[in-house]
Amino acid sequence: MASPKFQKGQVVEFIGGVGSVVNYRHSSGNWSYFVKMEMGLEPEFGRIGAETTVLLFETDIKLE
């Protein structure tokens, strides 16, 4: 089994944004990563929800 390409806390880019790796796991021969998206500037009307964490495969991520 190959080691993961990205580590916890590492800032990465993906289609749709930038974020930091929160956790990762190996499943079915692939690494998948939980990436917490960076929050943009707060809009005038305030925030409506919490931060977003997305699940991405290693092939969907690149270094910032």
DSSP file (Angstrom, degrees, kcal/mol; ACC not computed):
  #  RESIDUE AA STRUCTURE BP1 BP2  ACC     N-H-->O    O-->H-N    N-H-->O    O-->H-N    TCO  KAPPA ALPHA  PHI   PSI    X-CA   Y-CA   Z-CA
    1    1 A M              0   0    0      0, 0.0     2,-0.1     0, 0.0    25,-0.0   0.000 360.0 360.0 360.0 129.4    0.0    0.0    0.0
    2    2 A A        -     0   0    0     27,-0.1     3,-0.1     1,-0.1    27,-0.0  -0.425 360.0-109.8 -73.2 150.7    1.4    3.4   -1.0
    3    3 A S        -     0   0    0      1,-0.1    -1,-0.1    -2,-0.1    28,-0.1  -0.434  44.8 -85.6 -77.9 158.6    1.5    6.1    1.7
    4    4 A P        -     0   0    0      0, 0.0    -1,-0.1     0, 0.0    22,-0.0  -0.338  26.7-143.3 -66.3 145.7   -0.9    9.1    1.4
    5    5 A K  S    S+     0   0    0     -3,-0.1     2,-0.3     2,-0.0    -2,-0.0   0.791  84.0  45.4 -77.4 -30.0    0.3   12.0   -0.8
    6    6 A F  S    S-     0   0    0      4,-0.0     2,-0.3    57,-0.0     3,-0.0  -0.862  73.1-148.6-119.7 151.5   -1.2   14.6    1.5
    7    7 A Q    >   -     0   0    0     -2,-0.3     3,-1.9     1,-0.1    14,-0.3  -0.745  35.1 -77.6-117.3 162.2   -1.0   15.0    5.3
    8    8 A K  T 3  S+     0   0    0      1,-0.3    14,-0.2    -2,-0.3     3,-0.1  -0.315 117.3  19.1 -57.3 136.6   -3.3   16.4    8.0
    9    9 A G  T 3  S+     0   0    0     12,-3.5    -1,-0.3     1,-0.3     2,-0.2   0.290  89.7 136.6  85.7  -9.9   -3.2   20.2    8.2
   10   10 A Q    <   -     0   0    0     -3,-1.9    11,-2.3    11,-0.1     2,-0.4  -0.515  55.0-127.2 -74.2 135.2   -1.8   20.5    4.7
   11   11 A V  E     +A   20   0A   0      9,-0.2    53,-1.0    -2,-0.2     2,-0.3  -0.714  37.8 174.3 -84.8 129.0   -3.3   23.3    2.5
   12   12 A V  E     -AB  19  63A   0      7,-3.1     7,-2.3    -2,-0.4     2,-0.3  -0.872  24.9-131.8-133.6 163.1   -4.5   21.9   -0.9
   13   13 A E  E     +AB  18  62A   0     49,-3.5    49,-2.4    -2,-0.3     2,-0.3  -0.846  26.5 164.4-113.1 152.7   -6.4   23.1   -4.0
   14   14 A F  E >   -AB  17  61A   0      3,-2.4     3,-2.5    -2,-0.3     2,-0.4  -0.960  52.8 -69.1-155.8 165.7   -9.2   21.3   -5.8
   15   15 A I  T 3  S+     0   0    0     45,-0.5     3,-0.0    -2,-0.3    45,-0.0  -0.466 124.6  25.8 -62.0 119.2  -11.9   22.3   -8.3
   16   16 A G  T 3  S-     0   0    0     -2,-0.4     2,-0.3     1,-0.1    -1,-0.3   0.324 125.4 -38.1 108.6  -6.2  -14.1   24.6   -6.4
   17   17 A G  E <   -A   14   0A   0     -3,-2.5    -3,-2.4    20,-0.0     2,-0.3  -0.992  60.6 -71.4 160.2-165.3  -11.7   25.9   -3.8
   18   18 A V  E     +A   13   0A   0     -2,-0.3    20,-2.7    -5,-0.2     2,-0.3  -0.947  46.7 145.4-131.3 148.3   -8.9   25.7   -1.4
   19   19 A G  E     -AC  12  37A   0     -7,-2.3    -7,-3.1    -2,-0.3     2,-0.4  -0.957  40.8 -97.1-166.3-176.2   -8.9   24.0    2.0
   20   20 A S  E     -AC  11  36A   0     16,-2.1    16,-2.6    -2,-0.3     2,-0.3  -0.939  38.4-107.2-121.5 144.1   -6.9   22.0    4.5
   21   21 A V  E     + C   0  35A   0    -11,-2.3   -12,-3.5    -2,-0.4    14,-0.2  -0.514  33.4 176.9 -70.1 123.8   -6.8   18.3    5.0
   22   22 A V  E     -     0   0A   0     12,-3.5     2,-0.3     1,-0.4    -1,-0.2   0.815  65.3 -23.6 -93.5 -40.5   -8.6   17.3    8.2
   23   23 A N  E     - C   0  34A   0     11,-1.2    11,-2.9   -16,-0.1    -1,-0.4  -0.963  57.4-155.5-162.3 168.0   -8.3   13.5    7.9
   24   24 A Y  E     - C   0  33A   0     -2,-0.3     2,-0.3     9,-0.2     9,-0.2  -0.976   5.4-169.5-150.6 162.2   -7.7   10.8    5.3
   25   25 A R  E     - C   0  32A   0      7,-2.3     7,-2.7    -2,-0.3     2,-0.5  -0.992  21.4-125.9-153.4 155.2   -8.3    7.1    4.9
   26   26 A H  E     + C   0  31A   0     -2,-0.3     2,-0.3     5,-0.2     5,-0.2  -0.901  36.7 160.8-104.9 128.1   -7.4    4.2    2.6
   27   27 A S  E >   - C   0  30A   0      3,-2.9     3,-1.9    -2,-0.5    -2,-0.1  -0.971  62.5  -7.5-151.0 131.6  -10.3    2.2    1.0
   28   28 A S  T 3  S-     0   0    0     -2,-0.3     3,-0.1     1,-0.3    -1,-0.0   0.833 128.1 -52.9  53.9  37.6  -10.5   -0.1   -2.0
   29   29 A G  T 3  S+     0   0    0      1,-0.2     2,-0.3   -27,-0.0    -1,-0.3   0.525 120.0  97.5  81.3   5.1   -6.9    0.8   -3.1
   30   30 A N  E <   -C   27   0A   0     -3,-1.9    -3,-2.9    28,-0.0     2,-0.4  -0.935  67.5-129.9-127.7 149.6   -7.5    4.6   -3.1
   31   31 A W  E     -C   26   0A   0     -2,-0.3    27,-1.8    -5,-0.2     2,-0.4  -0.824  24.0-169.8 -92.8 135.2   -6.8    7.4   -0.6
   32   32 A S  E     -CD  25  57A   0     -7,-2.7    -7,-2.3    -2,-0.4     2,-0.4  -0.951   6.0-153.5-123.6 150.0   -9.7    9.7    0.2
   33   33 A Y  E     -CD  24  56A   0     23,-3.4    23,-2.8    -2,-0.4     2,-0.7  -0.948  15.5-139.8-128.8 139.0   -9.3   13.0    2.1
   34   34 A F  E     -CD  23  55A   0    -11,-2.9   -12,-3.5    -2,-0.4   -11,-1.2  -0.895  30.8-170.5 -94.2 115.9  -11.7   15.1    4.2
   35   35 A V  E     -CD  21  54A   0     19,-3.0    19,-2.8    -2,-0.7     2,-0.6  -0.943  16.8-145.7-117.6 123.1  -10.8   18.7    3.3
   36   36 A K  E     -CD  20  53A   0    -16,-2.6   -16,-2.1    -2,-0.5    17,-0.2  -0.779  25.5-130.3 -87.9 119.0  -12.2   21.6    5.2
   37   37 A M  E     -C   19   0A   0     15,-2.7   -18,-0.3    -2,-0.6    15,-0.3  -0.361  22.3-108.0 -70.1 146.1  -12.8   24.5    2.8
   38   38 A E        -     0   0    0    -20,-2.7     2,-0.4    13,-0.1   -20,-0.2  -0.471  32.2-120.8 -70.5 144.2  -11.5   27.9    3.6
   39   39 A M        -     0   0    0     -2,-0.2     3,-0.1     1,-0.1    -1,-0.1  -0.717  24.7-144.2 -86.4 135.6  -14.1   30.5    4.5
   40   40 A G        -     0   0    0     -2,-0.4    -1,-0.1     1,-0.2     2,-0.1  -0.063  47.1 -51.6 -80.2-169.8  -14.2   33.6    2.4
   41   41 A L        -     0   0    0      1,-0.1    -1,-0.2    -2,-0.0     0, 0.0  -0.383  67.3-102.6 -63.4 144.0  -15.0   37.1    3.6
   42   42 A E        -     0   0    0     -3,-0.1    -1,-0.1     1,-0.1     5,-0.1  -0.551  39.0-124.9 -71.6 127.9  -18.1   37.2    5.7
   43   43 A P    >   -     0   0    0      0, 0.0     3,-1.9     0, 0.0    -1,-0.1  -0.229  24.3-104.5 -69.3 163.5  -21.0   38.7    3.7
   44   44 A E  T 3  S+     0   0    0      1,-0.3     3,-0.1     2,-0.0    -2,-0.1   0.823 121.5  53.1 -57.7 -33.7  -22.9   41.7    4.9
   45   45 A F  T 3  S-     0   0    0      1,-0.3    -1,-0.3     0, 0.0     2,-0.0   0.424 113.1-121.5 -85.7   2.0  -25.9   39.5    5.9
   46   46 A G    <   -     0   0    0     -3,-1.9     2,-0.3     2,-0.0    -1,-0.3  -0.209  42.3 -43.0  88.4 179.4  -23.7   37.2    8.0
   47   47 A R        -     0   0    0      1,-0.1     3,-0.1    -3,-0.1    -5,-0.0  -0.623  38.5-166.7 -86.7 144.1  -23.0   33.5    7.8
   48   48 A I        +     0   0    0     -2,-0.3     2,-0.2     2,-0.1    -1,-0.1   0.705  67.6   6.2-101.3 -26.1  -25.9   31.1    7.3
   49   49 A G  S    S-     0   0    0      1,-0.1    -1,-0.1     3,-0.0     3,-0.1  -0.803  81.1 -78.9-145.5-175.1  -24.2   27.8    8.1
   50   50 A A        -     0   0    0     -2,-0.2    -1,-0.1     1,-0.2    -2,-0.1  -0.185  63.3 -69.1 -81.7 178.3  -21.1   26.1    9.4
   51   51 A E        -     0   0    0      1,-0.1     2,-0.5   -12,-0.0    -1,-0.2  -0.254  52.6-119.4 -64.5 158.6  -17.9   25.5    7.5
   52   52 A T        -     0   0    0    -15,-0.3   -15,-2.7    -3,-0.1     2,-0.5  -0.886  21.8-167.0-109.1 132.1  -18.0   22.9    4.8
   53   53 A T  E     -D   36   0A   0     -2,-0.5     2,-0.3   -17,-0.2   -17,-0.2  -0.972  10.8-164.6-115.1 130.4  -15.9   19.7    4.7
   54   54 A V  E     -D   35   0A   0    -19,-2.8   -19,-3.0    -2,-0.5     2,-0.6  -0.837  17.7-131.3-114.7 152.3  -15.8   17.8    1.4
   55   55 A L  E     +D   34   0A   0     -2,-0.3     2,-0.3   -21,-0.2   -21,-0.2  -0.912  35.5 174.7-102.6 119.8  -14.6   14.2    0.7
   56   56 A L  E     -D   33   0A   0    -23,-2.8   -23,-3.4    -2,-0.6     2,-0.2  -0.931  29.3-123.2-128.6 148.4  -12.2   14.1   -2.2
   57   57 A F  E >   -D   32   0A   0     -2,-0.3     3,-2.0   -25,-0.2     4,-0.3  -0.548  35.0-109.4 -82.5 156.8  -10.0   11.4   -3.8
   58   58 A E  G >  S+     0   0    0    -27,-1.8     3,-1.4     1,-0.3   -26,-0.1   0.831 118.3  60.0 -55.7 -35.2   -6.3   11.9   -4.1
   59   59 A T  G 3  S+     0   0    0      1,-0.2    -1,-0.3   -28,-0.2    -3,-0.0   0.665  99.9  57.2 -69.7 -15.3   -6.6   12.5   -7.9
   60   60 A D  G <  S+     0   0    0     -3,-2.0   -45,-0.5   -46,-0.0     2,-0.3   0.439  99.1  74.9 -91.7  -1.5   -8.9   15.4   -7.3
   61   61 A I  E <   +B   14   0A   0     -3,-1.4     2,-0.3    -4,-0.3   -47,-0.2  -0.856  51.3 175.5-118.2 146.0   -6.4   17.4   -5.1
   62   62 A K  E     -B   13   0A   0    -49,-2.4   -49,-3.5    -2,-0.3     2,-0.1  -0.951  40.1 -90.2-138.4 162.9   -3.2   19.3   -5.9
   63   63 A L  E      B   12   0A   0     -2,-0.3   -51,-0.2   -51,-0.2   -57,-0.0  -0.428 360.0 360.0 -71.4 147.4   -0.9   21.4   -3.7
   64   64 A E              0   0    0    -53,-1.0    -1,-0.1    -2,-0.1   -52,-0.1   0.478 360.0 360.0 -72.0 360.0   -1.6   25.0   -3.4
